[in-house]
Amino acid sequence: MARVGINGKCRIQWLGPLERQLASCGAKPFSFLALCRNNNSKEVAVKFFSLLVLKKQQVVEVAQAAPFADILVTVGPKFPTLKDRVISF
């Protein structure tokens, strides 16, 4: 199991923008599609996988109305500890 620290060598680059987005929206959901706008397919895949890891760790909550529909992301119960967490793959 690989481990990637927030400040580690293999830093996940999009956690800063995600954290700012979640902090500014509060309990209001935001669009994963909008977060991935202007990214190539590899960057979107990395963000999606990271989103699943954050969901597993209860940092975020996700909702999707239908297959292939936009994913709405909100703050999870462990979001306040995001800076202290290590993301495990």
N, C-alpha and C positions, 0 to 999 in steps of 0.2 A: 504494500500500500504506500503510494507516494504521498508525501506531505508537503504542502506549499504554505509557507507562512505569509501573512499579509505583508510583512516587511522583508521577506526572504529573497533568496537569489532568483527564484522562479515566480516572482510577484505577479499576481493576476491584475493586469492593468486597469480593468474596468471597475474594480471595487470602489475606488474614489468617486467616480461619477454616480455609481449606484447608491453609495452612501449619501451623497448630496441630494440625489433625487428622492430617496426615501425620507430623509430628514426634512426636506422642503414640503413634501406631500403629506407627511404625517400618516394618518389612518386612511387617507384618500388613495385609492389605487392608481398606478400609472402603467402605461403600456410598454410591454417588452418590445413590441414592434418599433415603437418610437425610439426606444433606447438603442436599438440596433440599426437605425436608419444610417445610411452612408457607410456601412461596414461591408466587407466582402464576406463570402460564405464561411471561410475559415474563422474569422473573427466572431461571426454570429454563432457558430458551433461551439466555440470556446465559452462565449457568454451563456449559451443555453446550458451547457454542462455545468458551469459554475453556478448558475441559478438553481439547478437541481441539487447540487451539493449544499448550497445555502438553505434550500427548502428542507433538506434532510436534517440539517443542524438547527432548524427552527428559527433562523435569522430572518427569513422572509416567508410570507404566505403567498400562494399562487392560486389563480382561478382561471378556468378556460371554459367558455360556454359550449364549444363544440370542437371536434377534431379540426385542426388547421386554423382555428380562430385565434385571435390575438390573446396573449397571456397577460392577465392583469396581476401586478405585483404589489403587495402591501407589506408593511412592517410586521415581523413575526415577534413572538414573545421573547426571543433571545437577541433581538436586534441591538439593544444597548451594549451588548458585549462584543460587537463585531470587531472592534479594534484589538481585542484581546484574544480572538479566536485564531486557531490554526485550521486551515481548510484541508481536509483529508480526502484523497481520491482513492 
